[in-house]
Amino acid sequence: MWMLGAFLAGLFLIVRELIPLLQARASGVVYTKGHARRRVVRVEEPERFDALCRGRFKAMGLGALIIAVVFAWLVVNVMLTLAGAALPAT
């Protein structure tokens, strides 16, 4: 059951950064994170815009890592089940 929770958590972490990243790439405007959000326009500050988009892309890495671990655990369990000895789920 923890695998489903971990998968959904990883998916949430990815989507949470992916949607603003896609909006920023389409519109040319990205907002900084934090309490005092600032608007950064691609035309006015191209280096900062690229850095913020890169940061959002890197932030998706934890979610991708969690999903990769879940799939690896699933594959190992399926292979061991087919072999006759499964790992405990907890």
Gaussian input, Z-matrix of N, CA and C with variables (Angstrom, degrees):
# hf/3-21g

backbone

0 1
 N
 C     1     B1
 C     2     B2     1     A1
 N     3     B3     2     A2     1     D1
 C     4     B4     3     A3     2     D2
 C     5     B5     4     A4     3     D3
 N     6     B6     5     A5     4     D4
 C     7     B7     6     A6     5     D5
 C     8     B8     7     A7     6     D6
 N     9     B9     8     A8     7     D7
 C    10    B10     9     A9     8     D8
 C    11    B11    10    A10     9     D9
 N    12    B12    11    A11    10    D10
 C    13    B13    12    A12    11    D11
 C    14    B14    13    A13    12    D12
 N    15    B15    14    A14    13    D13
 C    16    B16    15    A15    14    D14
 C    17    B17    16    A16    15    D15
 N    18    B18    17    A17    16    D16
 C    19    B19    18    A18    17    D17
 C    20    B20    19    A19    18    D18
 N    21    B21    20    A20    19    D19
 C    22    B22    21    A21    20    D20
 C    23    B23    22    A22    21    D21
 N    24    B24    23    A23    22    D22
 C    25    B25    24    A24    23    D23
 C    26    B26    25    A25    24    D24
 N    27    B27    26    A26    25    D25
 C    28    B28    27    A27    26    D26
 C    29    B29    28    A28    27    D27
 N    30    B30    29    A29    28    D28
 C    31    B31    30    A30    29    D29
 C    32    B32    31    A31    30    D30
 N    33    B33    32    A32    31    D31
 C    34    B34    33    A33    32    D32
 C    35    B35    34    A34    33    D33
 N    36    B36    35    A35    34    D34
 C    37    B37    36    A36    35    D35
 C    38    B38    37    A37    36    D36
 N    39    B39    38    A38    37    D37
 C    40    B40    39    A39    38    D38
 C    41    B41    40    A40    39    D39
 N    42    B42    41    A41    40    D40
 C    43    B43    42    A42    41    D41
 C    44    B44    43    A43    42    D42
 N    45    B45    44    A44    43    D43
 C    46    B46    45    A45    44    D44
 C    47    B47    46    A46    45    D45
 N    48    B48    47    A47    46    D46
 C    49    B49    48    A48    47    D47
 C    50    B50    49    A49    48    D48
 N    51    B51    50    A50    49    D49
 C    52    B52    51    A51    50    D50
 C    53    B53    52    A52    51    D51
 N    54    B54    53    A53    52    D52
 C    55    B55    54    A54    53    D53
 C    56    B56    55    A55    54    D54
 N    57    B57    56    A56    55    D55
 C    58    B58    57    A57    56    D56
 C    59    B59    58    A58    57    D57
 N    60    B60    59    A59    58    D58
 C    61    B61    60    A60    59    D59
 C    62    B62    61    A61    60    D60
 N    63    B63    62    A62    61    D61
 C    64    B64    63    A63    62    D62
 C    65    B65    64    A64    63    D63
 N    66    B66    65    A65    64    D64
 C    67    B67    66    A66    65    D65
 C    68    B68    67    A67    66    D66
 N    69    B69    68    A68    67    D67
 C    70    B70    69    A69    68    D68
 C    71    B71    70    A70    69    D69
 N    72    B72    71    A71    70    D70
 C    73    B73    72    A72    71    D71
 C    74    B74    73    A73    72    D72
 N    75    B75    74    A74    73    D73
 C    76    B76    75    A75    74    D74
 C    77    B77    76    A76    75    D75
 N    78    B78    77    A77    76    D76
 C    79    B79    78    A78    77    D77
 C    80    B80    79    A79    78    D78
 N    81    B81    80    A80    79    D79
 C    82    B82    81    A81    80    D80
 C    83    B83    82    A82    81    D81
 N    84    B84    83    A83    82    D82
 C    85    B85    84    A84    83    D83
 C    86    B86    85    A85    84    D84
 N    87    B87    86    A86    85    D85
 C    88    B88    87    A87    86    D86
 C    89    B89    88    A88    87    D87
 N    90    B90    89    A89    88    D88
 C    91    B91    90    A90    89    D89
 C    92    B92    91    A91    90    D90
 N    93    B93    92    A92    91    D91
 C    94    B94    93    A93    92    D92
 C    95    B95    94    A94    93    D93
 N    96    B96    95    A95    94    D94
 C    97    B97    96    A96    95    D95
 C    98    B98    97    A97    96    D96
 N    99    B99    98    A98    97    D97
 C   100   B100    99    A99    98    D98
 C   101   B101   100   A100    99    D99
 N   102   B102   101   A101   100   D100
 C   103   B103   102   A102   101   D101
 C   104   B104   103   A103   102   D102
 N   105   B105   104   A104   103   D103
 C   106   B106   105   A105   104   D104
 C   107   B107   106   A106   105   D105
 N   108   B108   107   A107   106   D106
 C   109   B109   108   A108   107   D107
 C   110   B110   109   A109   108   D108
 N   111   B111   110   A110   109   D109
 C   112   B112   111   A111   110   D110
 C   113   B113   112   A112   111   D111
 N   114   B114   113   A113   112   D112
 C   115   B115   114   A114   113   D113
 C   116   B116   115   A115   114   D114
 N   117   B117   116   A116   115   D115
 C   118   B118   117   A117   116   D116
 C   119   B119   118   A118   117   D117
 N   120   B120   119   A119   118   D118
 C   121   B121   120   A120   119   D119
 C   122   B122   121   A121   120   D120
 N   123   B123   122   A122   121   D121
 C   124   B124   123   A123   122   D122
 C   125   B125   124   A124   123   D123
 N   126   B126   125   A125   124   D124
 C   127   B127   126   A126   125   D125
 C   128   B128   127   A127   126   D126
 N   129   B129   128   A128   127   D127
 C   130   B130   129   A129   128   D128
 C   131   B131   130   A130   129   D129
 N   132   B132   131   A131   130   D130
 C   133   B133   132   A132   131   D131
 C   134   B134   133   A133   132   D132
 N   135   B135   134   A134   133   D133
 C   136   B136   135   A135   134   D134
 C   137   B137   136   A136   135   D135
 N   138   B138   137   A137   136   D136
 C   139   B139   138   A138   137   D137
 C   140   B140   139   A139   138   D138
 N   141   B141   140   A140   139   D139
 C   142   B142   141   A141   140   D140
 C   143   B143   142   A142   141   D141
 N   144   B144   143   A143   142   D142
 C   145   B145   144   A144   143   D143
 C   146   B146   145   A145   144   D144
 N   147   B147   146   A146   145   D145
 C   148   B148   147   A147   146   D146
 C   149   B149   148   A148   147   D147
 N   150   B150   149   A149   148   D148
 C   151   B151   150   A150   149   D149
 C   152   B152   151   A151   150   D150
 N   153   B153   152   A152   151   D151
 C   154   B154   153   A153   152   D152
 C   155   B155   154   A154   153   D153
 N   156   B156   155   A155   154   D154
 C   157   B157   156   A156   155   D155
 C   158   B158   157   A157   156   D156
 N   159   B159   158   A158   157   D157
 C   160   B160   159   A159   158   D158
 C   161   B161   160   A160   159   D159
 N   162   B162   161   A161   160   D160
 C   163   B163   162   A162   161   D161
 C   164   B164   163   A163   162   D162
 N   165   B165   164   A164   163   D163
 C   166   B166   165   A165   164   D164
 C   167   B167   166   A166   165   D165
 N   168   B168   167   A167   166   D166
 C   169   B169   168   A168   167   D167
 C   170   B170   169   A169   168   D168
 N   171   B171   170   A170   169   D169
 C   172   B172   171   A171   170   D170
 C   173   B173   172   A172   171   D171
 N   174   B174   173   A173   172   D172
 C   175   B175   174   A174   173   D173
 C   176   B176   175   A175   174   D174
 N   177   B177   176   A176   175   D175
 C   178   B178   177   A177   176   D176
 C   179   B179   178   A178   177   D177
 N   180   B180   179   A179   178   D178
 C   181   B181   180   A180   179   D179
 C   182   B182   181   A181   180   D180
 N   183   B183   182   A182   181   D181
 C   184   B184   183   A183   182   D182
 C   185   B185   184   A184   183   D183
 N   186   B186   185   A185   184   D184
 C   187   B187   186   A186   185   D185
 C   188   B188   187   A187   186   D186
 N   189   B189   188   A188   187   D187
 C   190   B190   189   A189   188   D188
 C   191   B191   190   A190   189   D189
 N   192   B192   191   A191   190   D190
 C   193   B193   192   A192   191   D191
 C   194   B194   193   A193   192   D192
 N   195   B195   194   A194   193   D193
 C   196   B196   195   A195   194   D194
 C   197   B197   196   A196   195   D195
 N   198   B198   197   A197   196   D196
 C   199   B199   198   A198   197   D197
 C   200   B200   199   A199   198   D198
 N   201   B201   200   A200   199   D199
 C   202   B202   201   A201   200   D200
 C   203   B203   202   A202   201   D201
 N   204   B204   203   A203   202   D202
 C   205   B205   204   A204   203   D203
 C   206   B206   205   A205   204   D204
 N   207   B207   206   A206   205   D205
 C   208   B208   207   A207   206   D206
 C   209   B209   208   A208   207   D207
 N   210   B210   209   A209   208   D208
 C   211   B211   210   A210   209   D209
 C   212   B212   211   A211   210   D210
 N   213   B213   212   A212   211   D211
 C   214   B214   213   A213   212   D212
 C   215   B215   214   A214   213   D213
 N   216   B216   215   A215   214   D214
 C   217   B217   216   A216   215   D215
 C   218   B218   217   A217   216   D216
 N   219   B219   218   A218   217   D217
 C   220   B220   219   A219   218   D218
 C   221   B221   220   A220   219   D219
 N   222   B222   221   A221   220   D220
 C   223   B223   222   A222   221   D221
 C   224   B224   223   A223   222   D222
 N   225   B225   224   A224   223   D223
 C   226   B226   225   A225   224   D224
 C   227   B227   226   A226   225   D225
 N   228   B228   227   A227   226   D226
 C   229   B229   228   A228   227   D227
 C   230   B230   229   A229   228   D228
 N   231   B231   230   A230   229   D229
 C   232   B232   231   A231   230   D230
 C   233   B233   232   A232   231   D231
 N   234   B234   233   A233   232   D232
 C   235   B235   234   A234   233   D233
 C   236   B236   235   A235   234   D234
 N   237   B237   236   A236   235   D235
 C   238   B238   237   A237   236   D236
 C   239   B239   238   A238   237   D237
 N   240   B240   239   A239   238   D238
 C   241   B241   240   A240   239   D239
 C   242   B242   241   A241   240   D240
 N   243   B243   242   A242   241   D241
 C   244   B244   243   A243   242   D242
 C   245   B245   244   A244   243   D243
 N   246   B246   245   A245   244   D244
 C   247   B247   246   A246   245   D245
 C   248   B248   247   A247   246   D246
 N   249   B249   248   A248   247   D247
 C   250   B250   249   A249   248   D248
 C   251   B251   250   A250   249   D249
 N   252   B252   251   A251   250   D250
 C   253   B253   252   A252   251   D251
 C   254   B254   253   A253   252   D252
 N   255   B255   254   A254   253   D253
 C   256   B256   255   A255   254   D254
 C   257   B257   256   A256   255   D255
 N   258   B258   257   A257   256   D256
 C   259   B259   258   A258   257   D257
 C   260   B260   259   A259   258   D258
 N   261   B261   260   A260   259   D259
 C   262   B262   261   A261   260   D260
 C   263   B263   262   A262   261   D261
 N   264   B264   263   A263   262   D262
 C   265   B265   264   A264   263   D263
 C   266   B266   265   A265   264   D264
 N   267   B267   266   A266   265   D265
 C   268   B268   267   A267   266   D266
 C   269   B269   268   A268   267   D267

   B1=1.4328
   B2=1.5253
   B3=1.3267
   B4=1.4558
   B5=1.5199
   B6=1.3297
   B7=1.4651
   B8=1.5209
   B9=1.3234
   B10=1.4633
   B11=1.5221
   B12=1.3254
   B13=1.4636
   B14=1.5212
   B15=1.3251
   B16=1.4603
   B17=1.5216
   B18=1.3372
   B19=1.4624
   B20=1.5230
   B21=1.3328
   B22=1.4693
   B23=1.5237
   B24=1.3242
   B25=1.4613
   B26=1.5293
   B27=1.3169
   B28=1.4638
   B29=1.5128
   B30=1.3191
   B31=1.4629
   B32=1.5224
   B33=1.3280
   B34=1.4641
   B35=1.5237
   B36=1.3338
   B37=1.4663
   B38=1.5275
   B39=1.3138
   B40=1.4630
   B41=1.5212
   B42=1.3263
   B43=1.4671
   B44=1.5235
   B45=1.3400
   B46=1.4613
   B47=1.5290
   B48=1.3009
   B49=1.4610
   B50=1.5293
   B51=1.3259
   B52=1.4600
   B53=1.5291
   B54=1.3210
   B55=1.4683
   B56=1.5272
   B57=1.3504
   B58=1.4677
   B59=1.5370
   B60=1.3379
   B61=1.4624
   B62=1.5209
   B63=1.3310
   B64=1.4677
   B65=1.5244
   B66=1.3267
   B67=1.4602
   B68=1.5203
   B69=1.3169
   B70=1.4581
   B71=1.5254
   B72=1.3246
   B73=1.4680
   B74=1.5210
   B75=1.3321
   B76=1.4603
   B77=1.5264
   B78=1.3334
   B79=1.4602
   B80=1.5255
   B81=1.3130
   B82=1.4628
   B83=1.5122
   B84=1.3297
   B85=1.4657
   B86=1.5201
   B87=1.3255
   B88=1.4589
   B89=1.5268
   B90=1.3233
   B91=1.4576
   B92=1.5153
   B93=1.3308
   B94=1.4519
   B95=1.5195
   B96=1.3347
   B97=1.4547
   B98=1.5286
   B99=1.2874
   B100=1.4552
   B101=1.5107
   B102=1.3231
   B103=1.4517
   B104=1.5269
   B105=1.3074
   B106=1.4721
   B107=1.5333
   B108=1.3254
   B109=1.4656
   B110=1.5220
   B111=1.3245
   B112=1.4581
   B113=1.5083
   B114=1.3091
   B115=1.4673
   B116=1.5295
   B117=1.3318
   B118=1.4645
   B119=1.5274
   B120=1.3382
   B121=1.4617
   B122=1.5250
   B123=1.3241
   B124=1.4692
   B125=1.5300
   B126=1.3308
   B127=1.4604
   B128=1.5291
   B129=1.3332
   B130=1.4632
   B131=1.5258
   B132=1.3207
   B133=1.4713
   B134=1.5297
   B135=1.3375
   B136=1.4784
   B137=1.5329
   B138=1.3369
   B139=1.4658
   B140=1.5203
   B141=1.3296
   B142=1.4602
   B143=1.5286
   B144=1.3239
   B145=1.4559
   B146=1.5272
   B147=1.3287
   B148=1.4688
   B149=1.5279
   B150=1.3361
   B151=1.4606
   B152=1.5261
   B153=1.3193
   B154=1.4587
   B155=1.5291
   B156=1.3261
   B157=1.4724
   B158=1.5263
   B159=1.3286
   B160=1.4651
   B161=1.5250
   B162=1.3322
   B163=1.4574
   B164=1.5166
   B165=1.3298
   B166=1.4737
   B167=1.5218
   B168=1.3315
   B169=1.4646
   B170=1.5272
   B171=1.3251
   B172=1.4651
   B173=1.5245
   B174=1.3355
   B175=1.4643
   B176=1.5233
   B177=1.3261
   B178=1.4617
   B179=1.5265
   B180=1.3124
   B181=1.4585
   B182=1.5128
   B183=1.3324
   B184=1.4577
   B185=1.5199
   B186=1.3188
   B187=1.4627
   B188=1.5213
   B189=1.3276
   B190=1.4642
   B191=1.5295
   B192=1.3162
   B193=1.4638
   B194=1.5247
   B195=1.3277
   B196=1.4608
   B197=1.5283
   B198=1.3282
   B199=1.4666
   B200=1.5319
   B201=1.3319
   B202=1.4675
   B203=1.5295
   B204=1.3359
   B205=1.4671
   B206=1.5293
   B207=1.3332
   B208=1.4667
   B209=1.5263
   B210=1.3328
   B211=1.4606
   B212=1.5262
   B213=1.3246
   B214=1.4660
   B215=1.5208
   B216=1.3320
   B217=1.4603
   B218=1.5267
   B219=1.3245
   B220=1.4591
   B221=1.5279
   B222=1.3129
   B223=1.4687
   B224=1.5222
   B225=1.3350
   B226=1.4649
   B227=1.5202
   B228=1.3286
   B229=1.4603
   B230=1.5227
   B231=1.3040
   B232=1.4664
   B233=1.5195
   B234=1.3276
   B235=1.4647
   B236=1.5305
   B237=1.3447
   B238=1.4615
   B239=1.5205
   B240=1.3253
   B241=1.4645
   B242=1.5205
   B243=1.3175
   B244=1.4637
   B245=1.5217
   B246=1.3282
   B247=1.4616
   B248=1.5336
   B249=1.3499
   B250=1.4584
   B251=1.5211
   B252=1.3222
   B253=1.4569
   B254=1.5187
   B255=1.3108
   B256=1.4702
   B257=1.5165
   B258=1.3395
   B259=1.4497
   B260=1.5219
   B261=1.3117
   B262=1.4749
   B263=1.5245
   B264=1.3369
   B265=1.4671
   B266=1.5141
   B267=1.3345
   B268=1.4659
   B269=1.4919
   A1=111.58
   A2=116.03
   A3=119.05
   A4=110.78
   A5=116.71
   A6=119.63
   A7=110.78
   A8=117.01
   A9=120.22
   A10=110.37
   A11=116.91
   A12=120.88
   A13=112.05
   A14=116.54
   A15=120.33
   A16=111.05
   A17=116.60
   A18=119.89
   A19=110.64
   A20=116.86
   A21=120.10
   A22=111.21
   A23=118.06
   A24=120.95
   A25=110.87
   A26=117.11
   A27=120.55
   A28=111.81
   A29=116.31
   A30=120.84
   A31=110.54
   A32=117.13
   A33=121.15
   A34=111.02
   A35=116.67
   A36=120.05
   A37=111.71
   A38=117.08
   A39=120.21
   A40=110.93
   A41=116.82
   A42=120.92
   A43=111.10
   A44=116.14
   A45=121.10
   A46=112.39
   A47=117.33
   A48=120.95
   A49=112.14
   A50=117.50
   A51=121.03
   A52=112.29
   A53=117.95
   A54=120.26
   A55=111.67
   A56=119.94
   A57=118.18
   A58=113.07
   A59=116.79
   A60=119.78
   A61=110.95
   A62=117.01
   A63=120.21
   A64=111.14
   A65=117.56
   A66=120.46
   A67=110.88
   A68=117.12
   A69=120.85
   A70=111.27
   A71=116.78
   A72=120.08
   A73=111.33
   A74=117.71
   A75=120.98
   A76=111.98
   A77=117.30
   A78=119.78
   A79=113.59
   A80=117.78
   A81=120.33
   A82=112.67
   A83=117.41
   A84=122.41
   A85=108.25
   A86=116.04
   A87=121.31
   A88=107.43
   A89=115.81
   A90=121.71
   A91=108.64
   A92=115.96
   A93=120.18
   A94=108.73
   A95=115.58
   A96=120.63
   A97=108.53
   A98=115.84
   A99=120.03
   A100=112.87
   A101=114.76
   A102=121.16
   A103=111.96
   A104=117.01
   A105=121.33
   A106=108.60
   A107=116.03
   A108=120.46
   A109=109.93
   A110=114.99
   A111=120.29
   A112=109.12
   A113=115.10
   A114=122.38
   A115=108.14
   A116=116.56
   A117=121.69
   A118=107.27
   A119=115.20
   A120=121.72
   A121=108.58
   A122=116.32
   A123=122.22
   A124=111.91
   A125=117.26
   A126=121.55
   A127=111.14
   A128=117.28
   A129=121.00
   A130=113.09
   A131=117.48
   A132=122.06
   A133=110.24
   A134=117.30
   A135=118.96
   A136=113.94
   A137=117.90
   A138=119.56
   A139=110.85
   A140=115.90
   A141=119.63
   A142=110.89
   A143=116.71
   A144=120.92
   A145=110.15
   A146=116.50
   A147=120.16
   A148=111.74
   A149=116.56
   A150=120.04
   A151=111.04
   A152=117.71
   A153=120.34
   A154=111.49
   A155=116.84
   A156=119.99
   A157=110.51
   A158=116.72
   A159=120.31
   A160=110.70
   A161=116.09
   A162=120.38
   A163=112.12
   A164=116.71
   A165=120.05
   A166=110.30
   A167=116.83
   A168=120.20
   A169=110.39
   A170=117.28
   A171=120.37
   A172=111.49
   A173=116.83
   A174=120.38
   A175=111.83
   A176=117.62
   A177=120.71
   A178=111.94
   A179=117.64
   A180=121.83
   A181=114.27
   A182=117.84
   A183=120.28
   A184=110.86
   A185=116.78
   A186=119.95
   A187=111.81
   A188=115.96
   A189=119.93
   A190=110.97
   A191=116.84
   A192=120.80
   A193=110.99
   A194=117.08
   A195=120.85
   A196=110.42
   A197=116.58
   A198=120.19
   A199=110.56
   A200=117.57
   A201=120.42
   A202=111.03
   A203=117.39
   A204=120.77
   A205=110.20
   A206=116.64
   A207=119.94
   A208=110.47
   A209=117.16
   A210=119.29
   A211=111.90
   A212=117.37
   A213=119.58
   A214=110.46
   A215=117.22
   A216=121.13
   A217=110.37
   A218=116.38
   A219=120.79
   A220=111.25
   A221=117.08
   A222=120.90
   A223=110.65
   A224=116.39
   A225=119.60
   A226=110.49
   A227=117.09
   A228=120.02
   A229=111.86
   A230=118.12
   A231=120.74
   A232=110.08
   A233=116.47
   A234=119.38
   A235=111.40
   A236=117.28
   A237=119.92
   A238=111.83
   A239=117.01
   A240=119.78
   A241=110.02
   A242=115.81
   A243=118.84
   A244=111.65
   A245=116.25
   A246=120.46
   A247=111.68
   A248=116.54
   A249=119.29
   A250=115.74
   A251=118.94
   A252=120.76
   A253=109.25
   A254=118.90
   A255=122.92
   A256=111.22
   A257=116.66
   A258=122.11
   A259=109.39
   A260=118.30
   A261=119.47
   A262=110.11
   A263=116.85
   A264=121.89
   A265=112.24
   A266=119.04
   A267=120.69
   A268=112.31
   D1=-31.16
   D2=179.91
   D3=-64.92
   D4=-26.06
   D5=-179.37
   D6=-66.17
   D7=-38.87
   D8=177.89
   D9=-65.49
   D10=-43.75
   D11=178.09
   D12=-62.79
   D13=-42.59
   D14=179.49
   D15=-66.89
   D16=-39.55
   D17=177.90
   D18=-62.31
   D19=-46.01
   D20=179.94
   D21=-65.68
   D22=-37.13
   D23=177.01
   D24=-64.67
   D25=-43.50
   D26=177.46
   D27=-63.76
   D28=-40.95
   D29=177.66
   D30=-63.28
   D31=-41.15
   D32=177.60
   D33=-62.02
   D34=-43.96
   D35=-179.47
   D36=-63.89
   D37=-34.21
   D38=178.25
   D39=-72.65
   D40=-49.63
   D41=-176.14
   D42=-65.11
   D43=-33.45
   D44=-179.88
   D45=-60.54
   D46=-30.30
   D47=178.40
   D48=-100.66
   D49=-26.76
   D50=-175.97
   D51=-69.62
   D52=-43.07
   D53=-177.72
   D54=-62.30
   D55=-49.53
   D56=176.83
   D57=-63.56
   D58=-32.13
   D59=178.45
   D60=-65.70
   D61=-44.88
   D62=178.47
   D63=-65.49
   D64=-38.86
   D65=176.69
   D66=-63.96
   D67=-40.26
   D68=179.97
   D69=-65.96
   D70=-42.56
   D71=178.95
   D72=-64.69
   D73=-35.93
   D74=-178.34
   D75=-76.53
   D76=-40.01
   D77=-173.81
   D78=-95.01
   D79=-22.74
   D80=-176.97
   D81=83.59
   D82=14.16
   D83=179.52
   D84=-130.91
   D85=127.27
   D86=176.97
   D87=-124.91
   D88=149.01
   D89=179.16
   D90=-109.84
   D91=140.45
   D92=177.39
   D93=-71.75
   D94=159.12
   D95=176.85
   D96=-87.68
   D97=162.71
   D98=174.76
   D99=111.88
   D100=-173.72
   D101=-174.74
   D102=-68.89
   D103=-48.14
   D104=-179.51
   D105=-99.52
   D106=85.87
   D107=-177.95
   D108=-69.70
   D109=133.05
   D110=176.13
   D111=-115.61
   D112=146.27
   D113=179.46
   D114=-90.35
   D115=127.38
   D116=178.97
   D117=-119.71
   D118=119.56
   D119=-178.09
   D120=-96.89
   D121=136.18
   D122=-177.55
   D123=-59.12
   D124=-40.49
   D125=-176.51
   D126=-68.11
   D127=-37.91
   D128=-177.15
   D129=-80.28
   D130=-40.99
   D131=-177.25
   D132=-133.99
   D133=76.39
   D134=-174.79
   D135=-64.85
   D136=-36.43
   D137=-178.64
   D138=-68.30
   D139=-43.42
   D140=-179.56
   D141=-68.19
   D142=-38.36
   D143=177.15
   D144=-59.76
   D145=-47.44
   D146=179.36
   D147=-63.27
   D148=-38.93
   D149=179.53
   D150=-65.51
   D151=-41.04
   D152=178.86
   D153=-67.62
   D154=-38.73
   D155=177.12
   D156=-66.66
   D157=-38.93
   D158=176.53
   D159=-63.06
   D160=-39.87
   D161=178.46
   D162=-63.74
   D163=-39.79
   D164=177.33
   D165=-65.91
   D166=-38.75
   D167=178.76
   D168=-65.05
   D169=-42.86
   D170=179.53
   D171=-66.26
   D172=-31.22
   D173=-179.55
   D174=-66.74
   D175=-20.91
   D176=176.79
   D177=-75.54
   D178=-11.00
   D179=-176.03
   D180=-62.38
   D181=-38.54
   D182=-179.98
   D183=-64.00
   D184=-42.87
   D185=177.65
   D186=-62.36
   D187=-41.35
   D188=178.49
   D189=-65.56
   D190=-37.96
   D191=177.95
   D192=-64.63
   D193=-42.47
   D194=178.91
   D195=-62.04
   D196=-45.27
   D197=179.57
   D198=-64.24
   D199=-38.60
   D200=178.62
   D201=-63.79
   D202=-40.35
   D203=178.55
   D204=-65.03
   D205=-41.44
   D206=178.92
   D207=-62.19
   D208=-45.57
   D209=179.65
   D210=-66.30
   D211=-37.45
   D212=177.50
   D213=-64.02
   D214=-43.50
   D215=177.80
   D216=-61.62
   D217=-41.32
   D218=179.65
   D219=-64.02
   D220=-44.26
   D221=-179.89
   D222=-64.02
   D223=-43.24
   D224=179.33
   D225=-62.81
   D226=-43.22
   D227=179.42
   D228=-64.95
   D229=-40.04
   D230=178.57
   D231=-64.69
   D232=-43.97
   D233=179.26
   D234=-63.79
   D235=-41.96
   D236=179.16
   D237=-70.10
   D238=-32.80
   D239=177.07
   D240=-65.82
   D241=-42.04
   D242=177.21
   D243=-65.45
   D244=-29.40
   D245=178.17
   D246=-82.97
   D247=-17.47
   D248=175.59
   D249=110.67
   D250=-1.77
   D251=-179.67
   D252=-137.30
   D253=106.95
   D254=-178.15
   D255=-96.46
   D256=151.26
   D257=174.12
   D258=-77.09
   D259=151.20
   D260=177.48
   D261=-68.94
   D262=145.82
   D263=-176.59
   D264=-77.07
   D265=-18.64
   D266=-178.13
   D267=-115.65

